[in-house]
Amino acid sequence: MFKKLFFILVTIVFLLVLFFVGFSNSYKYSLEAKIKYALGDYKEAIRLASKAFELDPYNKMAFSILAQSKNSIKILDYISDAKDY
């Protein structure tokens, strides 16, 4: 359990260092969108990934997160509709 928690913390610190040091704005938005996606905040992930994709249309990470977030929202809506039915 401790190893898993330690790995997660090291990964987060590593991503934050990369986020502030070495990437263009497009990739900064993409990394932030990826974190929001992992946390389940799909609408914010879509907003950030769209912003990143506008800055750099060749940013594959932004495109991927954008598509995954849209699909996740569709699935959540489908599940919600099924529960209401």
C-alpha positions in Angstrom: 0.0 0.0 0.0 2.8 2.4 0.9 4.7 1.6 -2.3 1.6 2.4 -4.4 1.0 5.7 -2.6 4.6 6.6 -2.9 4.6 5.9 -6.6 1.5 8.0 -7.1 3.1 10.9 -5.2 6.4 10.7 -7.2 4.5 10.6 -10.4 2.4 13.7 -9.5 5.6 15.6 -8.5 7.3 14.5 -11.7 4.4 15.7 -13.9 4.2 19.0 -12.0 7.9 19.6 -12.6 7.5 18.8 -16.3 4.4 21.0 -16.4 6.1 24.1 -15.1 9.5 23.6 -16.8 9.5 22.1 -20.2 6.4 22.2 -22.3 4.6 24.7 -24.5 1.3 26.0 -23.5 -0.5 23.5 -25.6 1.2 20.6 -23.8 0.7 22.2 -20.4 -3.1 22.4 -21.1 -2.9 18.7 -22.3 -1.3 17.5 -19.1 -3.7 19.4 -17.0 -6.6 18.0 -19.0 -5.1 14.5 -18.5 -5.1 15.0 -14.7 -8.7 16.3 -14.8 -9.7 13.3 -16.9 -8.1 10.9 -14.4 -10.0 12.6 -11.6 -13.3 12.2 -13.5 -13.8 15.9 -14.2 -14.6 15.3 -17.9 -16.1 18.7 -18.7 -13.0 20.5 -17.5 -10.9 18.0 -19.3 -12.8 18.8 -22.5 -12.3 22.5 -22.0 -8.6 22.2 -21.4 -8.0 19.7 -24.2 -9.9 22.0 -26.6 -7.8 24.9 -25.6 -4.6 22.8 -26.1 -5.9 21.6 -29.5 -6.6 25.1 -30.7 -3.0 26.2 -29.8 -1.5 23.1 -31.5 -3.6 21.0 -33.9 -0.8 18.4 -34.0 -1.0 17.8 -30.3 -2.0 14.1 -30.2 -2.4 14.0 -26.4 -5.0 16.9 -26.6 -6.9 15.1 -29.3 -6.9 11.8 -27.5 -8.0 13.4 -24.2 -10.7 15.3 -26.0 -12.1 12.2 -27.6 -11.9 10.1 -24.4 -13.6 12.8 -22.3 -16.4 13.1 -24.8 -16.9 9.4 -24.9 -16.9 9.2 -21.1 -19.6 11.9 -20.8 -21.7 10.0 -23.3 -21.3 6.8 -21.3 -22.2 8.6 -18.1 -25.3 10.1 -19.7 -26.3 6.7 -21.0 -25.9 5.2 -17.6 -27.9 8.1 -16.1 -30.7 7.6 -18.7 -30.7 3.9 -18.0 -31.2 4.5 -14.3 -34.1 6.9 -15.0 -35.7 4.3 -17.2 
